[in-house]
Amino acid sequence: MSEAESLPRPAVARAAPTTFASLALPQFRLLLLGTVLSQLFGWMEEVARGWLVWSLSHSPLQLQLLAFTSAFSRFLSAPVAGFLTDRLERRFLAAATQAGQAVLAMGVGVLATSGHIQLWHLYLINPFWASMNSINLTVRQALVYDVVGPRYLTNAVGLNSVAANVCRISAPTLGGAIIGTLGVEAAYYCQAVLLLASVPVTLLLRLVVSSQPVRVPFLQGLRESIDHLRSDPALLRLMAMNYVPNVLIYPYVTLLPEFAERVLKSGPQGYGVLLTGVGFGSIPGGLLVASMTGWRRKGLAMTLAAALYMGMVAVFSQSRLFPLSFAALVVAGVGWSMMVGLNQTLVQLRLPEEMRGRGLGLYNLAPGLGMLGNLAMGGAAQWLGVQTAVASFALSGLCLSLFLGLGGREVRRL
């Protein structure tokens, strides 16, 4: 009997593979709690960092430069994250990165409280912060498989996505309230508490699928993972479908202030509402993924979800009515959550256990590649106008995703 076959079957799953089946697994509930704590930290850190940089510099350029250093650090550290995920005990690696980020958050809080915080402190700390975040992201993705096995992977990824997006909606509001009432230093202390609370939760995990450490040199391991990727056309297309939206679609978020101010005439309040649109849509999208455990043709569903997401971003780009714009982003969020959840599930199912970490490391190069998309879309918006630029990128991404998903028989049949 395989490890997957020996997994406990929740009572809810026997009745019918339900949307919440993997919640019957105690270890997944622990992992989900750790995910919520980590995600709350991540979104709160983004709000606090942005406010702190603005308070210190009042410079949009400094905001963009610090965001660029984060993306570049994640890009460089992604292969290292995969290497460490395969080589080290995953629970301890996840706990160590969370503890490290807690120390950095506490350090920034102390500097802010003492009045000694300066911009160069953030430039010094940010690469370490982003790199540890990249490692934590990769190892936690691998832990989902380790905790639930292949049987419940689709369901668990979907529920993980729902939890992350609830945090995406609530954490910025919570962070803003803390900053407004107690100051930015309190937000950093709160982040440290959240991260430290997630450390014992992570260490308590008991894994269903145990992986043996892969003792290969870094460059050899990287070469092996690239060779494996090239030998599997379906996996190569799945990876590419993760890169496409990061480069061609996600950068539109940085242009939302211009849409709110110049296109929709809704000001900062409208900007705040627009930021929540995709997050609201992602919740039903994640629940749909969680209910697709027994589905065949997940590759086709993923491709259609990608088309929905990118098509709705194109619709958003052309709208001048705020209700229509917000509705387009909500529907886009449904497509986005389904696309990402199914893509990550299919990638994990095709990766051999001895290469799971390194494969996910290559998978997580995608957020770092977004920095190229930001530069390209920003330049196009300056030249063509923001509406034309976003529509052009969204439609290009839609066509490329359809080609990758429908043009390969292997992906359509997954």
C-alpha positions as CSV (number, residue, x, y, z in Angstrom):
1,M,0.0,0.0,0.0
2,S,1.3,3.4,-1.0
3,E,1.6,6.4,1.4
4,A,-1.3,8.1,-0.5
5,E,-3.5,5.0,0.0
6,S,-2.8,4.9,3.7
7,L,-4.1,8.4,4.3
8,P,-7.1,8.6,6.6
9,R,-10.3,9.3,4.7
10,P,-12.4,12.0,6.3
11,A,-16.0,11.2,6.9
12,V,-17.1,14.1,4.8
13,A,-15.1,12.8,1.9
14,R,-16.8,9.4,2.0
15,A,-20.2,11.0,1.6
16,A,-19.0,13.0,-1.4
17,P,-15.7,14.7,-1.9
18,T,-16.8,17.9,-0.4
19,T,-15.3,21.4,-0.6
20,F,-13.9,21.1,3.0
21,A,-12.8,17.5,2.9
22,S,-9.1,18.1,3.8
23,L,-10.1,20.1,7.0
24,A,-10.9,16.7,8.5
25,L,-7.1,16.1,8.5
26,P,-5.7,17.5,11.8
27,Q,-2.3,18.1,10.3
28,F,-3.8,20.2,7.5
29,R,-5.6,22.3,10.0
30,L,-2.3,23.0,11.7
31,L,-0.7,23.9,8.4
32,L,-3.6,26.2,7.5
33,L,-3.3,28.0,10.8
34,G,0.4,28.6,10.1
35,T,-0.5,29.8,6.6
36,V,-3.0,32.3,8.1
37,L,-0.4,33.7,10.5
38,S,2.3,33.9,7.8
39,Q,-0.1,35.6,5.3
40,L,-1.4,38.1,7.9
41,F,2.3,39.0,8.5
42,G,3.0,39.3,4.8
43,W,0.2,41.7,3.9
44,M,0.6,43.7,7.1
45,E,4.4,44.0,6.3
46,E,3.6,45.4,2.9
47,V,1.3,48.1,4.3
48,A,3.7,49.0,7.1
49,R,6.8,49.1,4.8
50,G,5.0,51.3,2.2
51,W,3.8,53.7,4.9
52,L,7.3,53.8,6.6
53,V,9.1,54.5,3.3
54,W,6.6,57.2,2.4
55,S,7.0,58.8,5.8
56,L,10.8,58.8,5.6
57,S,11.1,59.9,2.0
58,H,7.8,61.2,0.5
59,S,9.2,59.8,-2.7
60,P,7.3,57.6,-5.2
61,L,10.7,56.6,-6.6
62,Q,11.8,55.2,-3.3
63,L,8.6,53.1,-3.0
64,Q,9.3,51.7,-6.5
65,L,13.0,51.1,-5.8
66,L,12.4,49.2,-2.6
67,A,9.7,47.1,-4.3
68,F,12.3,46.4,-7.1
69,T,14.9,45.2,-4.5
70,S,12.3,42.9,-3.1
71,A,11.4,41.4,-6.4
72,F,15.0,41.0,-7.4
73,S,15.9,39.4,-4.1
74,R,13.1,36.9,-4.6
75,F,14.2,36.1,-8.1
76,L,17.8,35.4,-7.0
77,S,16.8,33.4,-4.0
78,A,14.1,31.2,-5.6
79,P,16.5,28.5,-6.9
80,V,18.3,28.5,-3.5
81,A,14.9,28.1,-1.8
82,G,14.2,25.0,-3.9
83,F,17.7,23.6,-3.1
84,L,17.2,24.1,0.6
85,T,13.6,22.7,0.5
86,D,15.0,19.4,-0.9
87,R,18.0,19.3,1.3
88,L,16.8,20.2,4.8
89,E,13.9,19.1,7.0
90,R,11.1,21.2,5.7
91,R,9.3,21.9,9.0
92,F,12.4,23.3,10.6
93,L,13.3,25.3,7.5
94,A,9.9,26.9,7.5
95,A,10.1,27.6,11.2
96,A,13.6,29.0,10.9
97,T,12.6,31.5,8.1
98,Q,9.6,32.6,10.1
99,A,11.7,33.2,13.2
100,G,14.3,35.1,11.1
101,Q,11.6,37.4,9.7
102,A,10.3,37.9,13.3
103,V,13.7,39.1,14.4
104,L,13.9,41.6,11.5
105,A,10.4,42.9,12.2
106,M,11.3,43.4,15.8
107,G,14.4,45.2,14.8
108,V,12.6,47.6,12.5
109,G,10.0,48.2,15.3
110,V,12.7,49.0,17.8
111,L,14.4,51.4,15.4
112,A,11.1,53.1,14.7
113,T,10.3,53.4,18.4
114,S,13.7,54.9,19.2
115,G,13.4,57.4,16.3
116,H,16.6,56.1,14.7
117,I,15.0,54.4,11.7
118,Q,16.4,55.6,8.4
119,L,15.8,54.7,4.8
120,W,19.1,52.9,4.4
121,H,18.1,50.5,7.2
122,L,15.2,49.3,5.1
123,Y,17.4,48.9,2.0
124,L,19.8,46.8,4.1
125,I,17.1,44.6,5.7
126,N,14.8,44.2,2.7
127,P,16.9,41.7,0.7
128,F,17.2,39.4,3.7
129,W,13.5,39.8,4.4
130,A,12.5,39.0,0.8
131,S,14.9,36.1,0.5
132,M,13.5,34.5,3.7
133,N,10.0,35.1,2.4
134,S,10.9,33.3,-0.9
135,I,12.3,30.3,1.0
136,N,9.2,30.2,3.3
137,L,6.8,30.3,0.3
138,T,8.6,27.4,-1.4
139,V,8.9,25.2,1.6
140,R,5.2,25.8,2.7
141,Q,4.1,24.8,-0.8
142,A,6.0,21.6,-0.5
143,L,4.6,21.0,3.0
144,V,1.0,21.1,1.6
145,Y,1.8,17.9,-0.4
146,D,3.7,16.4,2.6
147,V,0.8,16.9,4.9
148,V,-2.1,15.7,2.8
149,G,-0.6,13.6,0.0
150,P,-1.8,13.5,-3.6
151,R,-5.4,12.4,-2.7
152,Y,-6.4,15.7,-1.1
153,L,-3.9,18.0,-2.8
154,T,-6.4,19.8,-5.0
155,N,-8.7,20.3,-2.1
156,A,-5.9,21.5,0.2
157,V,-4.5,23.9,-2.3
158,G,-7.9,25.4,-2.9
159,L,-8.6,25.9,0.9
160,N,-5.0,27.3,1.3
161,S,-5.9,29.8,-1.4
162,V,-9.1,30.8,0.4
163,A,-7.3,31.4,3.7
164,A,-4.6,33.4,2.0
165,N,-7.1,35.6,0.3
166,V,-9.1,36.2,3.4
167,C,-5.8,37.5,4.8
168,R,-5.3,39.5,1.7
169,I,-8.5,41.4,2.3
170,S,-8.3,41.8,6.1
171,A,-4.6,42.3,6.8
172,P,-4.2,45.7,5.0
173,T,-7.2,47.0,6.8
174,L,-5.9,45.7,10.1
175,G,-2.4,47.0,9.4
176,G,-3.8,50.4,8.5
177,A,-5.9,50.6,11.7
178,I,-2.8,49.7,13.8
179,I,-0.6,52.3,12.1
180,G,-3.3,54.9,12.4
181,T,-4.0,54.3,16.1
182,L,-0.7,53.1,17.6
183,G,2.0,54.0,15.0
184,V,4.0,52.1,12.4
185,E,6.2,50.6,15.0
186,A,3.2,48.8,16.5
187,A,2.5,47.2,13.2
188,Y,6.0,45.7,13.1
189,Y,5.7,44.4,16.7
190,C,2.4,42.8,15.7
191,Q,4.1,41.2,12.7
192,A,6.8,39.7,15.0
193,V,4.2,38.3,17.3
194,L,2.3,36.7,14.4
195,L,5.5,35.1,13.0
196,L,6.7,33.8,16.4
197,A,3.2,32.3,17.0
198,S,3.5,30.4,13.7
199,V,6.8,28.8,14.6
200,P,5.5,26.2,17.1
201,V,2.5,25.6,14.9
202,T,4.8,24.6,12.1
203,L,7.0,22.5,14.3
204,L,4.0,20.5,15.5
205,L,3.2,19.2,11.9
206,R,3.4,15.5,11.3
207,L,4.0,14.6,7.7
208,V,2.2,11.9,5.8
209,V,4.6,11.9,2.9
210,S,8.2,11.9,4.2
211,S,11.0,13.1,1.9
212,Q,14.6,12.1,2.1
213,P,17.2,14.9,2.0
214,V,18.7,15.2,-1.5
215,R,22.5,15.6,-1.0
216,V,23.7,17.1,-4.3
217,P,25.7,20.3,-4.9
218,F,23.7,23.4,-5.7
219,L,24.6,23.7,-9.4
220,Q,24.2,20.0,-10.1
221,G,20.8,20.1,-8.5
222,L,19.8,23.1,-10.5
223,R,20.9,21.5,-13.7
224,E,19.0,18.3,-12.9
225,S,15.8,20.2,-12.2
226,I,16.1,22.2,-15.5
227,D,16.9,19.0,-17.4
228,H,13.8,17.3,-15.9
229,L,11.7,20.3,-16.8
230,R,12.9,20.2,-20.4
231,S,12.1,16.5,-20.6
232,D,8.5,16.9,-19.6
233,P,6.6,19.0,-22.2
234,A,3.4,19.2,-20.0
235,L,5.4,20.4,-16.9
236,L,7.2,22.9,-19.1
237,R,3.9,24.4,-20.3
238,L,2.5,24.5,-16.8
239,M,5.5,26.4,-15.6
240,A,5.2,28.8,-18.5
241,M,1.6,29.4,-17.6
242,N,2.7,30.5,-14.2
243,Y,5.2,32.9,-15.6
244,V,2.9,34.6,-18.1
245,P,0.5,36.4,-15.7
246,N,3.4,37.4,-13.4
247,V,5.1,39.2,-16.3
248,L,2.1,40.4,-18.4
249,I,-0.9,40.8,-16.0
250,Y,0.0,41.3,-12.3
251,P,1.9,44.6,-12.9
252,Y,-1.5,46.3,-13.6
253,V,-1.9,46.4,-9.8
254,T,0.9,49.1,-9.5
255,L,-1.2,51.3,-11.9
256,L,-4.4,51.1,-9.9
257,P,-3.8,54.5,-8.3
258,E,-3.9,56.1,-11.8
259,F,-7.1,54.2,-12.7
260,A,-8.7,55.4,-9.5
261,E,-7.6,59.0,-9.9
262,R,-7.7,59.7,-13.6
263,V,-9.9,57.1,-15.2
264,L,-12.6,56.4,-12.5
265,K,-12.4,59.7,-10.6
266,S,-12.8,57.8,-7.3
267,G,-9.7,59.1,-5.4
268,P,-7.9,57.2,-2.6
269,Q,-11.1,55.7,-1.3
270,G,-11.8,54.1,-4.6
271,Y,-8.2,52.9,-4.8
272,G,-8.6,51.1,-1.5
273,V,-11.8,49.4,-2.7
274,L,-10.2,48.4,-6.0
275,L,-7.4,46.7,-4.2
276,T,-9.9,44.3,-2.5
277,G,-11.7,43.3,-5.7
278,V,-9.5,40.4,-6.8
279,G,-9.3,39.3,-3.2
280,F,-13.1,39.0,-2.8
281,G,-13.3,37.1,-6.1
282,S,-10.5,34.8,-5.1
283,I,-12.5,33.3,-2.2
284,P,-15.2,31.6,-4.3
285,G,-12.5,30.8,-6.8
286,G,-10.5,28.9,-4.2
287,L,-13.7,27.1,-3.0
288,L,-14.3,26.0,-6.6
289,V,-10.8,24.6,-6.8
290,A,-11.3,22.8,-3.4
291,S,-14.4,21.1,-4.8
292,M,-12.6,19.8,-7.9
293,T,-10.7,16.9,-6.3
294,G,-12.3,14.3,-8.5
295,W,-12.4,16.3,-11.6
296,R,-10.7,15.2,-14.8
297,R,-9.4,17.7,-17.3
298,K,-8.1,20.1,-14.7
299,G,-5.7,21.4,-17.3
300,L,-8.5,22.5,-19.5
301,A,-10.3,24.1,-16.5
302,M,-7.0,25.9,-15.6
303,T,-6.7,27.3,-19.1
304,L,-10.3,28.6,-19.2
305,A,-9.8,30.1,-15.8
306,A,-6.7,31.9,-17.0
307,A,-8.7,33.2,-20.0
308,L,-11.5,34.5,-17.6
309,Y,-8.9,36.2,-15.4
310,M,-7.1,38.0,-18.2
311,G,-10.2,38.8,-20.1
312,M,-11.7,40.5,-17.1
313,V,-8.6,42.5,-16.5
314,A,-8.9,43.7,-20.1
315,V,-12.6,44.6,-19.4
316,F,-11.5,46.5,-16.3
317,S,-8.9,48.4,-18.2
318,Q,-11.6,49.9,-20.6
319,S,-14.3,50.7,-18.0
320,R,-14.9,54.2,-16.8
321,L,-17.7,53.2,-14.5
322,F,-16.6,52.3,-11.0
323,P,-19.2,49.6,-10.3
324,L,-18.3,47.9,-13.6
325,S,-14.6,48.1,-12.8
326,F,-15.0,46.6,-9.3
327,A,-17.3,43.8,-10.7
328,A,-14.7,43.0,-13.4
329,L,-12.0,42.7,-10.8
330,V,-14.1,40.4,-8.6
331,V,-14.8,38.1,-11.5
332,A,-11.1,38.3,-12.5
333,G,-10.3,37.2,-8.9
334,V,-12.4,34.0,-9.4
335,G,-10.4,33.2,-12.6
336,W,-7.1,34.1,-10.9
337,S,-7.7,31.9,-7.9
338,M,-8.8,28.9,-10.0
339,M,-5.9,29.4,-12.4
340,V,-3.2,29.6,-9.7
341,G,-4.7,26.8,-7.6
342,L,-5.1,24.3,-10.4
343,N,-1.7,25.2,-11.9
344,Q,0.1,24.7,-8.6
345,T,-1.7,21.4,-8.0
346,L,-0.8,20.0,-11.5
347,V,2.8,21.1,-11.1
348,Q,3.2,19.4,-7.8
349,L,1.6,16.2,-9.0
350,R,4.1,16.0,-11.9
351,L,7.2,16.7,-9.8
352,P,9.0,13.6,-8.5
353,E,9.4,13.7,-4.7
354,E,13.2,13.9,-4.8
355,M,12.9,17.1,-7.0
356,R,9.8,18.7,-5.4
357,G,11.7,21.5,-3.7
358,R,13.9,22.4,-6.7
359,G,11.0,22.2,-9.0
360,L,9.0,24.6,-6.8
361,G,12.1,26.8,-6.7
362,L,11.9,27.2,-10.5
363,Y,8.1,27.7,-10.2
364,N,8.7,30.6,-7.8
365,L,11.0,32.4,-10.1
366,A,7.7,33.9,-11.4
367,P,7.2,36.6,-8.8
368,G,10.7,37.9,-9.4
369,L,10.1,38.0,-13.1
370,G,7.2,40.4,-12.4
371,M,9.8,43.2,-12.0
372,L,10.4,43.0,-15.8
373,G,6.6,43.3,-16.4
374,N,6.4,46.3,-14.1
375,L,9.1,48.1,-16.1
376,A,7.5,47.2,-19.4
377,M,3.9,48.0,-18.5
378,G,4.9,51.2,-16.8
379,G,6.8,52.3,-19.9
380,A,3.9,51.3,-22.2
381,A,1.4,53.2,-19.9
382,Q,3.6,56.3,-20.2
383,W,3.7,56.0,-24.0
384,L,0.3,54.6,-24.9
385,G,-1.8,55.6,-21.9
386,V,-2.7,53.4,-19.0
387,Q,-5.9,51.9,-20.4
388,T,-4.4,50.9,-23.7
389,A,-1.3,49.5,-22.1
390,V,-3.1,47.3,-19.6
391,A,-5.6,46.0,-22.3
392,S,-2.7,45.2,-24.7
393,F,-0.8,43.3,-22.0
394,A,-3.9,41.4,-20.8
395,L,-5.0,40.3,-24.3
396,S,-1.4,39.2,-25.1
397,G,-1.3,37.2,-21.9
398,L,-4.7,35.7,-22.7
399,C,-3.6,34.6,-26.2
400,L,-0.3,33.1,-24.9
401,S,-2.1,31.2,-22.1
402,L,-4.6,29.7,-24.5
403,F,-1.7,28.6,-26.7
404,L,0.1,27.0,-23.8
405,G,-3.0,25.4,-22.3
406,L,-4.9,24.3,-25.5
407,G,-1.9,23.9,-27.8
408,G,-0.5,21.0,-25.8
409,R,-2.5,17.8,-25.7
410,E,-0.8,16.7,-22.5
411,V,-2.0,19.8,-20.6
412,R,-5.6,19.5,-21.9
413,R,-5.8,15.9,-20.7
414,L,-4.4,16.5,-17.2
